[in-house]
């Protein structure tokens, strides 16, 4: 099983404007990323309650950038 990030390579390229695509494609990518952020919020709540060490790693990874 592969690692899942908030953005796929395609999402990154579209959102960053690195590829020439219709606005609708950029919107699709942004919409998918929003859905993943919502899932990440749920995951963070679970980690905070059930595995505080992993929660802290997540916070550090997000907040450092």
LUMLUMKE-663761 format. One record per residue (C-alpha): chain; x, y, z; residue number from 1. Coordinates in nm, 2 decimals. Example, Ala and Ser with C-alpha at 12.3 -4.5 7.8 and 13.67 -1.06 7.14 Angstrom:
2
@unit A; u 1.23; v -0.45; w 0.78; pos 1
@unit A; u 1.37; v -0.11; w 0.71; pos 2
# end
This chain:
65
@unit A; u 0.00; v 0.00; w 0.00; pos 1
@unit A; u 0.14; v 0.34; w -0.09; pos 2
@unit A; u 0.16; v 0.65; w 0.12; pos 3
@unit A; u -0.13; v 0.90; w 0.08; pos 4
@unit A; u -0.07; v 1.27; w 0.11; pos 5
@unit A; u -0.31; v 1.56; w 0.11; pos 6
@unit A; u -0.22; v 1.63; w -0.25; pos 7
@unit A; u -0.14; v 1.40; w -0.54; pos 8
@unit A; u 0.13; v 1.50; w -0.79; pos 9
@unit A; u -0.15; v 1.60; w -1.03; pos 10
@unit A; u -0.32; v 1.81; w -0.76; pos 11
@unit A; u 0.01; v 1.98; w -0.68; pos 12
@unit A; u 0.08; v 2.06; w -1.05; pos 13
@unit A; u -0.27; v 2.19; w -1.11; pos 14
@unit A; u -0.30; v 2.40; w -0.79; pos 15
@unit A; u 0.05; v 2.54; w -0.84; pos 16
@unit A; u -0.03; v 2.64; w -1.20; pos 17
@unit A; u 0.26; v 2.42; w -1.33; pos 18
@unit A; u 0.03; v 2.27; w -1.60; pos 19
@unit A; u -0.20; v 2.42; w -1.84; pos 20
@unit A; u -0.55; v 2.30; w -1.75; pos 21
@unit A; u -0.90; v 2.44; w -1.75; pos 22
@unit A; u -1.01; v 2.61; w -1.43; pos 23
@unit A; u -1.26; v 2.33; w -1.38; pos 24
@unit A; u -0.96; v 2.09; w -1.34; pos 25
@unit A; u -0.80; v 2.32; w -1.08; pos 26
@unit A; u -1.13; v 2.34; w -0.90; pos 27
@unit A; u -1.16; v 1.96; w -0.90; pos 28
@unit A; u -0.82; v 1.93; w -0.74; pos 29
@unit A; u -0.89; v 2.20; w -0.48; pos 30
@unit A; u -1.22; v 2.02; w -0.40; pos 31
@unit A; u -1.04; v 1.69; w -0.35; pos 32
@unit A; u -0.78; v 1.86; w -0.12; pos 33
@unit A; u -1.06; v 2.01; w 0.09; pos 34
@unit A; u -1.21; v 1.67; w 0.14; pos 35
@unit A; u -0.87; v 1.53; w 0.25; pos 36
@unit A; u -0.82; v 1.82; w 0.49; pos 37
@unit A; u -1.16; v 1.73; w 0.65; pos 38
@unit A; u -1.04; v 1.37; w 0.68; pos 39
@unit A; u -0.71; v 1.49; w 0.83; pos 40
@unit A; u -0.90; v 1.68; w 1.09; pos 41
@unit A; u -1.08; v 1.37; w 1.19; pos 42
@unit A; u -0.76; v 1.17; w 1.20; pos 43
@unit A; u -0.59; v 1.44; w 1.41; pos 44
@unit A; u -0.87; v 1.42; w 1.67; pos 45
@unit A; u -0.83; v 1.04; w 1.69; pos 46
@unit A; u -0.45; v 1.06; w 1.72; pos 47
@unit A; u -0.48; v 1.33; w 1.99; pos 48
@unit A; u -0.70; v 1.10; w 2.20; pos 49
@unit A; u -0.55; v 0.76; w 2.12; pos 50
@unit A; u -0.18; v 0.82; w 2.02; pos 51
@unit A; u -0.05; v 1.16; w 2.15; pos 52
@unit A; u 0.30; v 1.10; w 2.02; pos 53
@unit A; u 0.18; v 1.06; w 1.66; pos 54
@unit A; u -0.04; v 1.36; w 1.71; pos 55
@unit A; u 0.26; v 1.57; w 1.81; pos 56
@unit A; u 0.45; v 1.44; w 1.51; pos 57
@unit A; u 0.16; v 1.55; w 1.28; pos 58
@unit A; u 0.14; v 1.89; w 1.44; pos 59
@unit A; u 0.52; v 1.94; w 1.41; pos 60
@unit A; u 0.52; v 1.84; w 1.04; pos 61
@unit A; u 0.23; v 2.07; w 0.96; pos 62
@unit A; u 0.34; v 2.37; w 1.17; pos 63
@unit A; u 0.71; v 2.36; w 1.07; pos 64
@unit A; u 0.62; v 2.46; w 0.72; pos 65
# end
